[in-house]
Amino acid sequence: MERNERLCLCCQKALKGRIDKKFCDDNCRNNYNNVQNSDRNNYVRSVNTILRKNRRILEELLPQGERTMNVPKQKLRDKAYDFNYHTNQLQTQKGLYVFCYEYGFLPLENDWLMLVKKKE
């Protein structure tokens, strides 16, 4: 092997052609990028699963076509909603809205929540 011989970043075969070439073919390029971009971290994967579940619970509880609805907090607990995970918050004069993507809630008195869906 020559001292300046370039190798494919995926399969380590010698590269021929352009000086800036990094992969021997499209298959190696795709495989390399898939590995680089995969969720190798189990923590990230588990958090994404929890967020999707929380969103699905809020979507199921809010009737289609409705933008708000009051429900007891226990209703979310019964469906195993995880209150530790959300995507964003919005502070308003009414209080702190907690969102999981486009669905969210505003805590009310006596352990009630006002479910909301953001305008599209």
TORKOL-4160 file (C-alpha; in steps of 0.2 Angstrom, whole numbers, padded with zeros to 4 digits, m for minus):
120
<pt num="1" X="0000" Y="0000" Z="0000"/>
<pt num="2" X="0006" Y="0017" Z="m0005"/>
<pt num="3" X="0009" Y="0030" Z="0009"/>
<pt num="4" X="m0004" Y="0042" Z="0002"/>
<pt num="5" X="m0017" Y="0029" Z="m0003"/>
<pt num="6" X="m0034" Y="0034" Z="0003"/>
<pt num="7" X="m0046" Y="0022" Z="0010"/>
<pt num="8" X="m0065" Y="0021" Z="0010"/>
<pt num="9" X="m0072" Y="0027" Z="0027"/>
<pt num="10" X="m0084" Y="0013" Z="0028"/>
<pt num="11" X="m0075" Y="m0003" Z="0021"/>
<pt num="12" X="m0057" Y="0003" Z="0021"/>
<pt num="13" X="m0054" Y="m0002" Z="0003"/>
<pt num="14" X="m0042" Y="0008" Z="m0008"/>
<pt num="15" X="m0051" Y="0023" Z="m0016"/>
<pt num="16" X="m0048" Y="0027" Z="m0035"/>
<pt num="17" X="m0053" Y="0043" Z="m0044"/>
<pt num="18" X="m0056" Y="0060" Z="m0037"/>
<pt num="19" X="m0044" Y="0066" Z="m0023"/>
<pt num="20" X="m0058" Y="0072" Z="m0012"/>
<pt num="21" X="m0068" Y="0055" Z="m0013"/>
<pt num="22" X="m0072" Y="0047" Z="0004"/>
<pt num="23" X="m0082" Y="0031" Z="m0001"/>
<pt num="24" X="m0079" Y="0018" Z="m0014"/>
<pt num="25" X="m0098" Y="0018" Z="m0019"/>
<pt num="26" X="m0115" Y="0024" Z="m0014"/>
<pt num="27" X="m0118" Y="0008" Z="m0003"/>
<pt num="28" X="m0103" Y="0012" Z="0008"/>
<pt num="29" X="m0108" Y="0031" Z="0009"/>
<pt num="30" X="m0126" Y="0026" Z="0014"/>
<pt num="31" X="m0120" Y="0013" Z="0027"/>
<pt num="32" X="m0108" Y="0025" Z="0034"/>
<pt num="33" X="m0120" Y="0039" Z="0036"/>
<pt num="34" X="m0134" Y="0028" Z="0043"/>
<pt num="35" X="m0122" Y="0022" Z="0057"/>
<pt num="36" X="m0117" Y="0041" Z="0060"/>
<pt num="37" X="m0135" Y="0047" Z="0061"/>
<pt num="38" X="m0143" Y="0032" Z="0071"/>
<pt num="39" X="m0149" Y="0034" Z="0088"/>
<pt num="40" X="m0135" Y="0024" Z="0097"/>
<pt num="41" X="m0139" Y="0032" Z="0113"/>
<pt num="42" X="m0153" Y="0022" Z="0122"/>
<pt num="43" X="m0158" Y="0036" Z="0133"/>
<pt num="44" X="m0162" Y="0047" Z="0118"/>
<pt num="45" X="m0173" Y="0033" Z="0111"/>
<pt num="46" X="m0182" Y="0030" Z="0127"/>
<pt num="47" X="m0186" Y="0049" Z="0129"/>
<pt num="48" X="m0193" Y="0050" Z="0111"/>
<pt num="49" X="m0204" Y="0035" Z="0115"/>
<pt num="50" X="m0211" Y="0043" Z="0131"/>
<pt num="51" X="m0214" Y="0059" Z="0122"/>
<pt num="52" X="m0223" Y="0051" Z="0108"/>
<pt num="53" X="m0234" Y="0041" Z="0121"/>
<pt num="54" X="m0238" Y="0057" Z="0130"/>
<pt num="55" X="m0243" Y="0066" Z="0114"/>
<pt num="56" X="m0254" Y="0051" Z="0109"/>
<pt num="57" X="m0263" Y="0052" Z="0126"/>
<pt num="58" X="m0266" Y="0070" Z="0125"/>
<pt num="59" X="m0273" Y="0068" Z="0107"/>
<pt num="60" X="m0284" Y="0054" Z="0112"/>
<pt num="61" X="m0292" Y="0063" Z="0127"/>
<pt num="62" X="m0295" Y="0079" Z="0117"/>
<pt num="63" X="m0310" Y="0076" Z="0105"/>
<pt num="64" X="m0307" Y="0079" Z="0087"/>
<pt num="65" X="m0311" Y="0096" Z="0081"/>
<pt num="66" X="m0310" Y="0103" Z="0099"/>
<pt num="67" X="m0296" Y="0115" Z="0104"/>
<pt num="68" X="m0299" Y="0114" Z="0123"/>
<pt num="69" X="m0306" Y="0103" Z="0136"/>
<pt num="70" X="m0305" Y="0101" Z="0155"/>
<pt num="71" X="m0301" Y="0084" Z="0163"/>
<pt num="72" X="m0295" Y="0078" Z="0180"/>
<pt num="73" X="m0276" Y="0076" Z="0181"/>
<pt num="74" X="m0280" Y="0058" Z="0187"/>
<pt num="75" X="m0286" Y="0054" Z="0169"/>
<pt num="76" X="m0269" Y="0057" Z="0162"/>
<pt num="77" X="m0261" Y="0047" Z="0176"/>
<pt num="78" X="m0273" Y="0032" Z="0173"/>
<pt num="79" X="m0266" Y="0032" Z="0155"/>
<pt num="80" X="m0248" Y="0032" Z="0162"/>
<pt num="81" X="m0244" Y="0050" Z="0156"/>
<pt num="82" X="m0227" Y="0054" Z="0161"/>
<pt num="83" X="m0227" Y="0072" Z="0168"/>
<pt num="84" X="m0208" Y="0073" Z="0169"/>
<pt num="85" X="m0207" Y="0074" Z="0150"/>
<pt num="86" X="m0213" Y="0088" Z="0138"/>
<pt num="87" X="m0206" Y="0097" Z="0123"/>
<pt num="88" X="m0209" Y="0115" Z="0128"/>
<pt num="89" X="m0218" Y="0127" Z="0140"/>
<pt num="90" X="m0228" Y="0143" Z="0137"/>
<pt num="91" X="m0230" Y="0156" Z="0151"/>
<pt num="92" X="m0246" Y="0167" Z="0149"/>
<pt num="93" X="m0256" Y="0177" Z="0161"/>
<pt num="94" X="m0267" Y="0162" Z="0164"/>
<pt num="95" X="m0252" Y="0151" Z="0169"/>
<pt num="96" X="m0239" Y="0139" Z="0163"/>
<pt num="97" X="m0244" Y="0129" Z="0148"/>
<pt num="98" X="m0235" Y="0112" Z="0146"/>
<pt num="99" X="m0234" Y="0105" Z="0129"/>
<pt num="100" X="m0229" Y="0089" Z="0121"/>
<pt num="101" X="m0228" Y="0094" Z="0103"/>
<pt num="102" X="m0244" Y="0103" Z="0098"/>
<pt num="103" X="m0254" Y="0096" Z="0112"/>
<pt num="104" X="m0253" Y="0102" Z="0130"/>
<pt num="105" X="m0262" Y="0107" Z="0146"/>
<pt num="106" X="m0263" Y="0121" Z="0158"/>
<pt num="107" X="m0264" Y="0115" Z="0177"/>
<pt num="108" X="m0280" Y="0122" Z="0185"/>
<pt num="109" X="m0287" Y="0121" Z="0203"/>
<pt num="110" X="m0291" Y="0105" Z="0212"/>
<pt num="111" X="m0280" Y="0094" Z="0201"/>
<pt num="112" X="m0289" Y="0098" Z="0185"/>
<pt num="113" X="m0280" Y="0101" Z="0168"/>
<pt num="114" X="m0286" Y="0111" Z="0153"/>
<pt num="115" X="m0281" Y="0101" Z="0138"/>
<pt num="116" X="m0276" Y="0112" Z="0123"/>
<pt num="117" X="m0271" Y="0110" Z="0105"/>
<pt num="118" X="m0260" Y="0124" Z="0096"/>
<pt num="119" X="m0267" Y="0132" Z="0081"/>
<pt num="120" X="m0261" Y="0125" Z="0065"/>
